[in-house]
Amino acid sequence: MFFATLYSQGKKQVTHLHLKIVNVLLKLIKQEQAVNEITMIQYAAGQCRVKRRRKYREIDKD
């Protein structure tokens, strides 16, 4: 869903997607997925989650 939304927004702004833009987007998505997977594996292995900074916790409460 995220990629489809991102694609449609990009499609509206440019007449055609350049191969370089697509490669950069895919690279960023893969990096984000890798970070999420590592976090989930560490949490499943028993490691405690890192607490977020106080100001971000307060922002999320609102």
Contacts in CASP RR format, 6 or more apart in sequence:
PFRMAT RR
TARGET T0000
AUTHOR 0000-0000-0000
METHOD contacts of the structure
MODEL  1
MFFATLYSQGKKQVTHLHLKIVNVLLKLIKQEQAVNEITMIQYAAGQCRV
KRRRKYREIDKD
3 25 0 8 1.000
3 29 0 8 1.000
6 25 0 8 1.000
7 17 0 8 1.000
10 17 0 8 1.000
11 17 0 8 1.000
39 49 0 8 1.000
43 49 0 8 1.000
51 57 0 8 1.000
52 60 0 8 1.000
END
